[in-house]
Amino acid sequence: MELFILWVGFAGAWLLVAGPVFQASIELREEQLDRESIVAATRDVPQPKRVSGWWWLLPPVAYVLMQRAQSDHRQAAMAALPQDLREQFVGFAQKARGWLIVAAGAYLIAGKETWELAEAYDWPVWVFWLLVVLMPVLCLFFTVNSVVQSEKAAGHARPERRPRPGRKRGSGSGDPEV
């Protein structure tokens, strides 16, 4: 019975990871976010200045300088957005952050449950690490597959793939001749 409980805990913990990832994909896809307008509004905001590679001789200083440059760039980009786009972006970012926190907490619980299962079976440590890497991939696969299946069931067509710049159709890129 003890091993059964460990397996149930393992499965339940990884379902707790898959759930928030799946729910986040649904909610963030439904979120009204005018990406094109946000890109257009922030196009003229200058990119942050690169921090000299020499600063990495003092990593804490380099980190602080990079954070300051990114923070200044983020503030300038937000200031360039009209109020309605700023509200859209902030709402989207808050929802994404919330689901990320939930999924991260579930991932930590799943890691603990995975460790306990590996310990009970006396598996080598590499099996634990393999599971801790593969199980989130499986959770992401579940989410992507569910979204694709939902889109098919709803009758939504897949977005047409745009040809890559510099490639002609039918030039051996795998596209049929037109």
Number of C-alpha atoms within 10 A of each C-alpha: 6 8 11 10 11 17 16 14 19 21 14 16 21 25 17 20 23 24 19 21 23 19 13 21 17 13 14 15 12 9 13 12 18 12 12 8 13 19 12 11 17 16 12 10 14 10 14 15 10 10 13 10 10 9 14 12 9 10 12 11 12 17 14 11 16 18 12 13 17 16 13 14 17 16 11 16 20 20 14 18 18 12 11 10 18 17 14 16 20 14 15 18 12 11 15 16 13 14 20 15 12 16 21 16 14 21 21 15 19 24 21 16 21 25 21 17 21 19 13 12 10 11 12 10 11 10 14 18 14 10 16 19 12 12 19 17 13 14 20 16 13 16 21 15 12 14 16 14 12 12 13 12 9 9 9 10 8 9 6 6 6 6 11 9 6 6 10 12 14 11 10 10 11 8 11 9 9 5
